């Protein structure tokens, strides 16, 4: 290679350091790594949604005006 032209082949991003994985094992590891990378990329592109309001505190949970309500404690007398 000449100094003016970089090597056209990129360096490997995964290198087997120990052992001898067959093609199926290597494909499984790469599939998992690709899925993790895709999930992280999707999480970065979509900001988290605003937290949902708890169901018990929603205004629709309150009884409408004019409806029956249970009586409070009776005064002693």
Backbone as CSV, one residue per row, in Angstrom:
resi,resn,N_x,N_y,N_z,CA_x,CA_y,CA_z,C_x,C_y,C_z
1,UNK,0.836,-1.184,0.000,0.000,0.000,0.000,0.881,1.246,0.000
2,UNK,0.428,2.219,-0.664,1.164,3.479,-0.655,0.673,4.327,0.498
3,UNK,1.456,5.312,0.871,1.110,6.144,2.023,-0.098,7.009,1.755
4,UNK,-0.409,7.313,0.502,-1.528,8.191,0.174,-2.876,7.491,0.129
5,UNK,-2.874,6.166,0.093,-4.130,5.418,-0.016,-4.314,4.516,1.196
6,UNK,-5.389,4.741,1.973,-5.629,3.873,3.130,-6.084,2.490,2.676
7,UNK,-5.947,1.532,3.541,-6.366,0.162,3.266,-7.882,0.134,3.050
8,UNK,-8.380,-0.368,1.907,-9.824,-0.345,1.632,-10.624,-1.326,2.482
9,UNK,-9.997,-2.332,3.032,-10.732,-3.288,3.858,-10.745,-2.799,5.301
10,UNK,-11.938,-2.696,5.909,-12.012,-2.215,7.290,-11.480,-3.269,8.270
11,UNK,-11.040,-2.807,9.394,-10.573,-3.707,10.439,-11.766,-4.471,11.005
12,UNK,-11.583,-5.711,11.413,-12.711,-6.482,11.964,-13.191,-5.855,13.274
13,UNK,-14.508,-5.837,13.458,-15.054,-5.273,14.686,-15.169,-6.323,15.780
14,UNK,-15.150,-7.590,15.402,-15.186,-8.679,16.364,-13.988,-9.577,16.069
15,UNK,-13.250,-9.879,17.113,-12.071,-10.728,16.923,-12.135,-11.873,17.926
16,UNK,-11.952,-13.064,17.464,-11.958,-14.241,18.325,-10.589,-14.341,18.980
17,UNK,-10.563,-14.220,20.317,-9.297,-14.196,21.040,-8.905,-15.587,21.487
18,UNK,-9.885,-16.371,21.862,-9.588,-17.675,22.424,-10.584,-18.705,21.907
19,UNK,-10.149,-19.914,21.704,-11.051,-20.965,21.270,-11.205,-20.976,19.765
20,UNK,-12.096,-21.828,19.307,-12.342,-21.904,17.863,-13.842,-22.068,17.657
21,UNK,-14.510,-20.968,17.414,-15.955,-20.993,17.201,-16.243,-21.421,15.772
22,UNK,-17.284,-22.233,15.606,-17.667,-22.585,14.242,-18.588,-21.490,13.693
23,UNK,-19.001,-21.630,12.466,-19.790,-20.591,11.798,-21.126,-20.355,12.502
24,UNK,-21.786,-21.410,12.994,-23.082,-21.259,13.661,-22.945,-20.497,14.982
25,UNK,-21.921,-20.798,15.752,-21.705,-20.103,17.032,-21.388,-18.633,16.804
26,UNK,-20.553,-18.361,15.830,-20.198,-16.978,15.526,-21.414,-16.206,15.022
27,UNK,-22.237,-16.843,14.208,-23.456,-16.193,13.705,-24.410,-15.880,14.849
28,UNK,-24.527,-16.761,15.833,-25.412,-16.521,16.973,-24.930,-15.331,17.794
29,UNK,-23.627,-15.263,18.040,-23.082,-14.136,18.811,-23.291,-12.828,18.067
30,UNK,-23.041,-12.826,16.773,-23.217,-11.605,15.986,-24.685,-11.178,15.918
31,UNK,-25.602,-12.135,15.872,-27.028,-11.807,15.862,-27.436,-11.129,17.160
32,UNK,-26.933,-11.615,18.275,-27.245,-11.009,19.570,-26.671,-9.597,19.643
33,UNK,-25.427,-9.435,19.216,-24.815,-8.101,19.246,-25.557,-7.123,18.338
34,UNK,-26.003,-7.587,17.183,-26.757,-6.733,16.267,-28.099,-6.334,16.882
35,UNK,-28.765,-7.261,17.553,-30.047,-6.949,18.192,-29.871,-5.924,19.303
36,UNK,-28.819,-6.052,20.086,-28.559,-5.082,21.156,-28.285,-3.708,20.561
37,UNK,-27.476,-3.654,19.514,-27.170,-2.370,18.878,-28.418,-1.735,18.286
38,UNK,-29.278,-2.529,17.668,-30.511,-1.993,17.081,-31.443,-1.458,18.161
39,UNK,-31.521,-2.151,19.273,-32.393,-1.698,20.363,-31.889,-0.388,20.959
40,UNK,-30.576,-0.274,21.128,-30.010,0.970,21.650,-30.228,2.132,20.691
41,UNK,-30.080,1.876,19.400,-30.294,2.928,18.405,-31.753,3.377,18.404
42,UNK,-32.676,2.432,18.537,-34.098,2.787,18.574,-34.425,3.581,19.829
43,UNK,-33.806,3.232,20.945,-34.062,3.956,22.192,-33.547,5.387,22.106
44,UNK,-32.433,5.593,21.401,-31.898,6.947,21.257,-32.748,7.794,20.329
45,UNK,-33.390,7.179,19.340,-34.153,7.956,18.370,-35.551,8.326,18.876
46,UNK,-36.055,7.628,19.893,-37.378,7.919,20.447,-37.227,8.331,21.908
47,UNK,-37.488,9.598,22.239,-37.382,9.996,23.647,-38.451,9.295,24.482
48,UNK,-38.203,9.103,25.761,-39.190,8.427,26.597,-40.477,9.241,26.696
49,UNK,-41.581,8.553,26.754,-42.884,9.211,26.863,-43.061,9.781,28.273
50,UNK,-43.926,10.768,28.377,-44.230,11.337,29.692,-44.873,10.254,30.551
51,UNK,-44.575,10.235,31.827,-45.166,9.195,32.672,-46.693,9.301,32.673
52,UNK,-47.319,8.160,32.617,-48.776,8.122,32.624,-49.300,8.472,34.014
53,UNK,-50.415,9.124,34.038,-51.040,9.473,35.311,-51.657,8.221,35.912
54,UNK,-51.534,8.063,37.201,-52.090,6.892,37.864,-53.610,6.860,37.684
55,UNK,-54.152,5.666,37.482,-55.580,5.519,37.206,-56.431,6.034,38.366
56,UNK,-55.969,5.847,39.591,-56.804,6.244,40.729,-56.878,7.762,40.883
57,UNK,-55.958,8.500,40.260,-55.979,9.956,40.425,-56.593,10.675,39.232
58,UNK,-57.091,9.934,38.265,-57.690,10.578,37.101,-59.013,11.226,37.500
59,UNK,-59.331,12.374,36.910,-60.599,13.041,37.235,-61.820,12.187,36.899
60,UNK,-61.738,11.303,35.934,-62.893,10.476,35.578,-63.228,9.483,36.678
61,UNK,-62.338,9.280,37.602,-62.597,8.357,38.709,-63.518,9.002,39.738
62,UNK,-63.569,10.315,39.794,-64.428,11.017,40.747,-65.891,10.856,40.328
63,UNK,-66.790,10.692,41.283,-68.208,10.551,40.917,-68.742,11.867,40.342
64,UNK,-69.622,11.787,39.365,-70.191,13.001,38.783,-71.025,13.774,39.812
65,UNK,-71.170,15.051,39.569,-71.944,15.895,40.489,-73.397,15.403,40.549
66,UNK,-73.978,15.434,41.747,-75.375,15.056,41.932,-75.599,13.569,42.113
67,UNK,-74.561,12.757,42.183,-74.757,11.325,42.374,-74.741,10.994,43.859
68,UNK,-75.214,9.817,44.171,-75.290,9.370,45.551,-73.893,9.167,46.095
69,UNK,-73.713,9.561,47.344,-72.459,9.332,48.041,-72.771,8.718,49.403
70,UNK,-71.860,7.920,49.864,-72.041,7.285,51.177,-72.013,8.346,52.254
71,UNK,-72.884,8.197,53.283,-72.898,9.194,54.358,-71.627,9.116,55.197
72,UNK,-71.246,10.231,55.755,-70.077,10.275,56.625,-70.457,9.757,58.011
73,UNK,-69.567,9.880,58.972,-69.875,9.408,60.323,-71.048,10.186,60.916
74,UNK,-71.873,9.470,61.639,-73.031,10.114,62.271,-72.611,10.797,63.560
75,UNK,-73.146,11.961,63.851,-72.796,12.626,65.118,-73.425,11.884,66.282
76,UNK,-72.704,11.829,67.372,-73.233,11.176,68.581,-74.160,12.145,69.295
77,UNK,-75.164,11.601,69.808,-76.040,12.561,70.441,-76.799,12.113,71.571
